[in-house]
């Protein structure tokens, strides 16, 4: 039977009852998984993790209108980011809604629609996020003209206080085809994903509606005597509201759950570190990142934020920050992500290399080297020239590391350390010399014999120089040259060995020189006498001698430098040891009561 038209106010008009034999009650529902009994026109099945923000109905925002052929509903929206939910009924089973526009909402989405089998009315719920606040008109675009059919519309605004960028999510919908006459009107029983979601239902009632008794629900009547039922703060578990009508009749109802955005969660940050200067492009993965208004690194905002379509990742440029580990947090209209170890991001200062020991090794590689410096923690590569070392192990404080040298060509290279903070600048302190895996023998006449990969760079007989007092020879750091020294302190340089002085050259006349020790740079050397006297040339620093500490011996036969080139040890034929500079004394033969006279080196 035709309905009696009503005014566009929110008053209710009693209707005439339907008659006829009624079939059994049919109820179909969807709870996050879609509807489970046809006929269903539309259902949304998104499943949020659960509402994280309290929802409430905006006071004074309910509006309803009805009229023959009417396709509009005046509303006033209040808060950007709220959700506006509307019900619509064309006065018959057809037409159905094709779209909705206006009302301060940019994008409308159909939540659920159904046409009853006994109560033959198309009942629909649509929703949209408020993007503009003002008095506005909602326009309902039906699939065909309404003609004289009496339409019925309602709208209610709900808020979660999230502001612009809020994205409301459907969390299941359903319908109830109440084909048995009853004064009780059953709305679709639905189960939300979590507590605190908004249940919104709409029922077509042939008889005048009255409020139901389901706890927490409001039951405003529509302009044409139908009913809306909503609860903006439902609990968890099955929600099954009921309404009432004045006389027993069949009815039809639809319902759905809506949830505001849940707070963002950060699951990972990649890369997990970068330089203190900032500028690193970082990918943050997680959930509910849509609408990100800020991505903070500690207390500083990143720039250039771009969120992927699903809200599961975003990219951001890291800002400059002090060295250390901070948390990366994402802020959306629903809140700010909680911090955890998953969102750690470490700022690294640029590493420096202050020492390499030993600073020589064979060209075949495999030498274990200790690199000292600052900010070495987090290293990603240690390179000898352009080739990466292996087996890197950094100490806890980031002040030293050990690394095995790769194979390299004979010559000197820079040792550089790379971390997320950058790559160390090169300097004289990071030099490492690849030397040949061979050796030289020197005669007292200055003759040279080369073995293995040791290069022959010249000899005294080869220069027509005839002596019988050569007592030692040392190679340069590159392995491409050597110095010979005579007992008189005379020095002969070959290959890339630089001549930086001799005792005869400074008019010092001795005959007891027994050893020569080069500095780490290869730009200087010490001469050692049998009495422990020391003569320094080039960049060799004088750090002490036996006569200088009033020790008188004549049996010193050898000396070796420390790895830093800032000290040396002397040894005597009896195994006695004397340490100078940064050389540490760790024992001698006389100290363990061993008595010999044949130590030569």
C-alpha positions in Angstrom: 0.0 0.0 0.0 1.2 3.5 -0.6 2.7 5.5 2.3 1.3 8.8 3.4 3.7 11.6 2.6 5.2 13.5 5.5 6.7 16.9 5.9 10.4 17.5 5.7 10.6 17.8 9.5 11.7 15.0 11.8 8.1 14.3 13.0 6.6 10.8 12.5 3.5 9.9 10.5 1.6 6.7 11.5 1.0 4.4 8.5 -1.6 2.0 7.5 -0.8 -1.6 8.2 0.0 -4.2 5.6 -2.1 -7.4 5.3 -1.7 -10.8 3.9 -0.2 -14.2 4.9 3.4 -13.9 6.1 6.3 -16.3 5.7 8.9 -17.2 8.3 11.4 -14.7 9.7 14.6 -14.5 7.7 17.8 -12.9 9.1 21.0 -12.6 7.3 24.2 -11.1 8.6 27.8 -10.1 7.9 30.4 -9.6 10.5 33.6 -8.5 8.9 33.4 -11.2 6.3 30.5 -10.1 4.0 26.9 -11.2 4.0 25.9 -14.8 4.3 22.5 -15.1 2.6 21.2 -13.6 -0.6 19.7 -11.3 -1.6 22.2 -8.7 -0.6 22.8 -5.7 -2.8 26.1 -4.5 -1.2 28.4 -5.1 1.7 31.7 -3.7 2.9 34.0 -6.2 4.5 37.1 -4.2 5.7 38.3 -5.4 9.1 40.2 -2.8 11.2 42.1 -3.8 14.2 39.5 -2.2 16.4 38.5 1.4 17.2 41.3 3.2 19.1 39.5 6.5 19.6 36.2 7.2 21.4 33.3 8.0 19.1 30.3 10.1 20.0 27.2 11.4 18.2 27.4 15.2 17.4 24.6 16.8 19.3 22.0 18.5 17.2 23.3 17.0 14.0 20.4 14.5 13.2 18.4 15.5 10.2 15.6 13.8 8.2 13.3 14.6 5.3 10.6 12.9 3.3 8.5 13.7 0.3 7.1 12.5 -3.0 10.0 12.4 -5.5 12.3 14.1 -3.0 16.0 13.6 -3.7 17.7 16.1 -1.2 18.4 16.4 2.5 19.6 19.7 4.1 22.3 19.2 6.8 24.7 21.2 8.8 28.1 19.6 9.3 30.2 20.5 12.4 33.7 19.0 12.4 36.2 18.2 9.6 37.2 14.6 9.9 33.9 13.4 11.4 31.8 10.8 9.6 28.4 11.6 8.3 26.1 8.5 8.0 22.9 8.6 6.0 19.9 6.3 5.5 17.9 6.3 2.3 14.7 4.6 1.2 12.9 5.3 -2.1 9.4 4.3 -1.0 9.6 1.0 -2.9 12.0 -1.9 -3.8 13.3 0.2 -6.7 15.1 2.3 -7.8 18.4 1.9 -5.9 21.0 4.6 -5.2 23.7 5.1 -7.8 25.6 7.8 -5.9 25.4 10.6 -3.3 27.0 14.0 -3.5 27.3 17.1 -1.3 26.6 17.6 2.3 30.2 18.7 3.1 31.5 15.3 2.1 33.9 14.8 -0.8 33.6 11.0 -1.1 30.5 9.0 -0.3 30.7 5.2 0.2 27.8 2.7 0.2 27.9 0.7 3.4 25.0 -1.7 2.9 21.7 -2.0 0.8 18.9 -4.5 0.8 15.4 -4.9 -0.5 13.0 -6.8 1.8 10.9 -9.7 0.4 7.7 -8.9 2.4 8.4 -5.3 3.3 9.4 -4.5 -0.2 11.5 -1.4 0.4 15.1 -0.7 -0.7 16.9 0.4 2.5 20.4 1.7 2.3 23.2 3.2 4.5 26.0 5.4 3.1 28.8 7.2 4.8 31.5 9.8 4.1 34.2 11.8 5.9 33.3 15.5 6.5 35.7 17.7 4.6 33.8 21.0 4.9 31.7 22.5 7.7 28.6 24.5 6.8 25.0 24.3 6.0 24.8 22.0 2.9 22.5 19.8 0.9 23.0 16.1 0.3 21.8 15.0 -3.2 20.7 11.4 -3.7 21.1 10.1 -7.2 18.8 7.2 -7.9 19.1 4.7 -10.7 15.8 6.0 -12.1 13.3 8.7 -11.4 11.3 8.4 -8.1 8.1 9.8 -9.7 5.5 10.1 -7.0 7.2 7.6 -4.6 7.7 9.0 -1.1 11.4 8.9 -0.3 12.8 9.0 3.3 16.2 10.2 4.2 18.2 10.8 7.5 21.7 11.9 8.4 23.7 11.8 11.7 27.2 13.1 12.3 29.6 11.2 14.5 33.0 12.5 15.8 36.2 11.0 17.1 38.0 14.3 17.4 40.5 13.3 14.8 40.4 16.3 12.4 41.4 16.5 8.8 42.9 13.3 7.4 40.7 10.9 9.4 39.7 7.8 7.4 36.7 5.9 8.7 36.5 2.2 8.0 33.6 -0.1 7.5 33.8 -3.2 9.6 31.1 -5.5 8.5 27.4 -5.1 7.5 24.3 -7.1 7.2 20.5 -7.1 6.9 17.4 -8.5 8.7 14.5 -9.5 6.5 11.8 -9.7 9.3 9.0 -11.5 7.4 7.0 -12.5 10.5 4.7 -9.8 11.9 6.0 -8.5 15.2 6.1 -5.3 17.2 9.8 -6.1 17.7 12.1 -5.0 14.9 15.3 -7.0 14.7 18.4 -5.2 13.4 21.2 -7.3 11.9 23.3 -9.0 14.6 26.9 -8.1 13.9 30.3 -8.7 15.6 32.9 -5.9 15.4 36.6 -6.4 15.2 37.0 -4.6 18.5 35.2 -2.6 21.1 34.2 1.0 20.8 33.0 0.9 17.2 29.9 2.7 15.8 26.9 0.5 15.0 24.4 2.3 12.7 21.2 0.7 11.6 18.1 1.7 9.6 14.7 -0.1 9.6 11.6 0.4 7.5 8.6 0.0 9.7 5.0 -0.1 8.5 3.8 1.0 11.9 4.9 3.9 14.1 8.3 3.3 15.6 9.3 3.6 19.2 12.6 3.3 21.0 14.0 -0.2 21.6 15.6 -1.3 24.9 19.1 -2.3 23.7 21.6 -0.8 26.1 23.6 2.1 24.7 21.4 2.6 21.5 19.6 5.7 20.4 16.5 5.3 18.2 15.6 8.5 16.4 12.6 8.3 14.1 12.8 9.5 10.5 10.5 12.0 8.8 8.4 9.2 7.2 8.0 7.1 10.3 10.9 4.8 9.9 13.7 4.3 12.5 17.5 4.8 12.8 19.3 2.9 15.6 22.9 3.7 16.6 25.4 3.2 19.3 28.8 5.0 18.9 30.5 3.0 21.6 29.6 -0.7 21.3 31.4 -3.4 23.2 33.1 -6.5 21.8 31.2 -9.6 20.8 27.9 -10.0 19.0 25.8 -6.8 18.9 22.1 -7.5 18.2 19.9 -4.4 18.7 16.1 -4.4 18.5 13.6 -1.6 18.0 9.8 -1.5 18.4 6.8 -0.5 16.3 3.3 0.2 17.4 1.6 -2.8 15.8 2.8 -6.2 14.7 4.0 -6.1 11.2 6.9 -7.4 9.1 9.9 -5.1 8.6 13.3 -4.9 7.0 16.5 -3.5 8.5 20.1 -3.0 7.5 23.1 -2.3 9.8 26.8 -1.8 9.7 29.9 -1.1 11.9 32.2 1.9 11.4 35.5 2.6 13.1 37.7 5.6 12.9 41.4 5.1 12.1 43.4 3.2 14.7 46.7 4.6 15.8 49.7 4.1 13.6 52.2 1.3 14.4 55.9 1.3 13.2 57.2 -2.2 12.6 60.6 -1.4 11.0 62.9 1.3 9.7 65.2 0.8 6.8 68.0 1.7 6.7 68.3 1.7 10.4 70.9 4.4 10.5 72.5 7.3 8.6 74.8 10.3 8.9 74.3 13.0 11.4 74.0 15.4 8.5 70.6 13.8 7.6 69.3 13.4 4.1 69.0 9.6 4.1 65.8 8.3 2.4 64.2 6.1 5.0 61.4 3.6 4.5 59.1 3.1 7.5 56.9 0.1 7.5 53.9 -0.6 9.8 50.2 -0.3 9.9 47.6 2.6 9.8 50.1 5.1 8.4 47.6 6.7 6.1 47.1 10.4 6.8 50.5 10.8 8.4 50.9 14.4 9.5 54.4 14.1 10.9 57.3 11.6 11.0 59.7 12.5 13.8 63.3 11.3 14.3 63.5 11.9 18.1 62.3 15.4 18.4 63.0 16.5 14.8 60.6 16.2 11.9 61.6 14.4 8.7 60.8 15.9 5.4 59.3 14.7 2.0 56.9 12.2 3.6 55.1 10.0 1.1 52.7 7.2 2.2 51.9 4.2 0.1 48.3 3.6 -0.9 47.7 0.9 1.7 49.0 2.8 4.6 51.6 0.1 5.3 54.7 2.0 4.5 56.1 5.5 3.9 59.3 7.1 2.8 60.8 10.1 4.6 64.1 12.0 4.5 65.9 11.9 7.8 66.7 15.3 9.3 70.1 16.3 10.8 70.6 15.1 14.4 73.3 14.4 16.9 75.1 11.0 17.0 73.1 8.4 18.8 70.0 6.2 18.6 66.5 7.7 18.5 63.0 6.5 17.9 61.2 7.2 14.6 57.5 8.0 15.3 54.6 8.5 13.0 51.7 10.8 13.8 48.3 10.6 12.1 44.9 12.1 13.1 44.4 8.9 15.2 47.5 9.5 17.3 51.3 8.9 17.5 52.9 5.5 17.2 54.3 4.0 20.4 58.1 3.6 20.6 59.9 0.3 20.5 63.2 -1.2 19.4 61.6 -1.8 16.0 61.7 2.0 15.3 65.3 2.6 16.4 67.3 4.8 14.0 71.0 5.5 14.7 72.8 8.6 13.7 76.5 8.0 13.0 79.3 10.6 13.1 81.8 10.4 10.2 84.5 7.8 11.2 88.2 8.8 11.4 91.3 6.5 11.2 94.2 7.5 13.4 96.4 4.5 13.2 97.0 1.2 11.3 99.1 -1.5 12.9 101.0 -3.3 11.5 101.2 -0.9 8.6 102.8 -3.3 6.3 101.9 -6.7 5.0 102.5 -9.1 2.1 100.8 -8.5 -1.2 99.1 -11.9 -0.9 96.9 -10.5 1.8 95.8 -12.2 5.0 97.6 -9.9 7.5 95.5 -9.2 10.6 95.5 -5.4 11.1 94.2 -3.3 13.9 92.7 0.0 12.8 92.3 2.7 15.5 90.2 5.8 15.3 86.8 7.3 16.3 83.2 6.5 15.4 84.1 3.1 13.9 80.9 1.4 15.3 78.4 0.3 12.6 81.1 -0.2 10.0 79.9 -1.5 6.7 83.2 -1.7 4.9 87.0 -1.5 5.7 88.9 -0.9 2.4 92.5 -1.1 1.6 92.6 1.2 -1.4 89.6 0.1 -3.3 89.4 -3.5 -2.0 87.4 -4.5 1.1 89.1 -6.3 3.9 87.4 -9.4 5.6 86.6 -10.6 9.0 86.0 -7.2 10.5 85.4 -7.0 14.2 84.8 -3.7 16.0 85.4 -3.1 19.7 82.5 -2.0 21.8 83.5 1.6 22.0 84.0 2.1 18.3 87.6 3.2 18.8 89.3 0.2 17.1 88.6 -2.7 14.8 90.5 -5.7 13.5 90.4 -6.7 9.8 92.2 -9.1 7.5 93.9 -7.5 4.5 92.8 -8.4 1.0 95.4 -9.2 -1.6 96.9 -6.1 -3.2 99.6 -4.8 -5.5 103.0 -3.8 -3.9 102.8 -0.2 -2.8 101.1 2.0 -0.2 97.3 2.4 0.1 94.9 4.3 2.3 92.8 2.3 4.8 89.3 3.7 5.0 86.4 2.8 7.2 82.8 3.3 6.0 79.8 3.4 8.4 76.3 4.8 7.9 77.8 8.1 8.9 80.1 8.2 5.9 83.7 7.2 4.9 86.8 8.3 6.8 88.9 11.0 5.1 92.4 9.8 4.0 95.5 11.0 5.8 99.1 10.0 6.6 97.8 8.0 9.6 95.9 5.5 7.5 98.7 4.3 5.2 99.3 0.6 4.7 102.1 -0.8 2.6 101.9 -4.0 0.6 105.3 -5.5 0.4 106.6 -8.5 -1.5 106.5 -11.8 0.1 110.2 -12.4 -0.1 113.5 -11.3 1.5 116.9 -9.8 1.0 120.3 -10.9 2.2 123.0 -8.3 2.6 126.8 -8.9 2.8 129.2 -6.8 4.7 130.4 -5.6 1.4 126.9 -4.3 0.5 126.1 -7.1 -1.9 122.4 -7.9 -2.1 120.7 -11.2 -2.8 116.9 -11.1 -3.5 114.5 -14.0 -2.9 110.8 -14.5 -3.6 109.0 -11.3 -4.5 111.7 -9.1 -3.0 112.9 -6.7 -5.7 116.5 -6.1 -6.4 117.0 -2.3 -6.2 120.8 -2.1 -6.3 124.0 -3.0 -4.4 127.2 -1.3 -3.4 129.4 -3.5 -5.6 127.0 -2.7 -8.4 127.8 1.0 -7.9 131.6 0.3 -7.8 131.7 1.0 -4.1 133.9 -1.3 -2.1 133.4 -1.6 1.7 133.6 -4.3 4.3 131.7 -2.7 7.2 128.0 -3.1 6.3 126.2 -4.2 9.5 122.5 -4.0 8.5 119.8 -3.3 6.0 116.1 -2.4 6.4 113.4 -2.1 3.7 111.2 0.9 3.1 107.5 0.6 4.0 106.6 -0.1 0.4 109.1 -2.9 -0.1 110.5 -1.1 -3.1 113.7 0.1 -1.6 116.1 -0.3 1.3 118.8 1.4 3.4 122.2 -0.1 4.2 124.2 1.1 7.1 127.9 0.7 7.9 129.5 0.3 11.3 130.7 3.9 10.9 127.1 5.2 10.5 127.4 5.6 6.7 124.0 5.2 4.9 123.3 4.0 1.4 119.8 4.4 0.0 118.4 2.3 -2.9 115.0 2.2 -4.7 112.5 4.5 -3.1 114.5 4.8 0.1 115.1 8.4 0.8 118.5 9.5 2.1 118.0 11.7 5.2 121.5 11.8 6.7 124.4 9.8 8.0 127.0 10.1 10.8 129.9 10.9 8.6 127.7 13.5 6.9 127.4 15.3 10.3 131.1 14.8 11.0 130.5 12.1 13.7 133.0 9.3 13.6 132.2 6.0 15.2 132.8 2.4 14.4 130.2 0.6 16.6 126.9 1.0 14.7 125.1 -2.4 14.7 121.6 -1.7 13.5 119.3 0.8 11.7 115.6 1.1 12.4 113.2 3.0 10.0 110.2 5.1 11.1 106.7 4.1 10.2 106.6 6.7 7.4 109.8 5.6 5.8 111.0 9.2 6.1 113.5 8.7 8.8 115.6 6.2 10.8 117.5 5.5 14.0 121.1 4.1 14.1 122.0 2.1 17.1 125.5 1.6 18.4 126.8 -1.4 20.3 126.9 0.7 23.4 123.2 1.6 23.0 123.8 5.0 21.6 121.1 6.3 19.3 121.3 8.7 16.4 118.0 10.0 14.8 117.6 11.2 11.3 114.7 12.5 9.2 111.3 12.3 11.1 112.7 9.9 13.6 112.3 11.3 17.1 114.9 10.7 19.7 113.3 8.9 22.7 116.4 7.8 24.6 119.7 5.9 24.6 121.6 3.8 27.1 124.5 6.3 27.6 121.7 8.9 28.2 120.5 6.9 31.2 124.1 6.2 32.3 124.0 2.5 31.3 127.3 1.3 29.9 127.4 -1.8 27.8 129.1 -2.8 24.6 127.0 -5.8 23.5 123.9 -4.3 21.8 123.4 -6.2 18.6 119.9 -5.4 17.3 116.9 -3.0 17.6 113.3 -3.1 16.4 110.7 -0.3 16.3 107.2 -0.3 17.8 104.2 -0.4 15.4 103.7 3.3 15.9 107.2 4.3 15.1 107.4 6.2 18.4 109.7 3.8 20.3 112.1 0.9 20.0 113.6 -2.0 21.8 117.4 -2.8 22.0 118.7 -6.3 22.7 122.2 -7.4 23.7 124.1 -10.6 23.0 123.1 -11.8 26.5 119.4 -11.4 25.8 119.1 -8.2 27.8 116.3 -5.9 26.6 116.1 -2.1 26.9 112.8 -0.3 26.0 112.4 3.3 24.9 109.5 5.6 23.8 106.2 3.7 23.7 108.0 0.3 23.7 106.8 -1.7 26.6 109.2 -4.0 28.6 107.8 -7.5 28.7 110.9 -9.5 29.8 114.5 -10.5 29.1 116.7 -13.5 29.4 118.7 -12.3 32.4 115.3 -11.5 34.0 114.3 -15.2 33.9 117.8 -16.2 35.0 118.9 -17.5 31.6 122.5 -16.8 30.8 123.8 -16.8 27.2 126.1 -14.7 25.0 125.0 -15.6 21.5 121.9 -13.5 20.9 122.3 -11.8 17.5 118.8 -10.2 16.8 
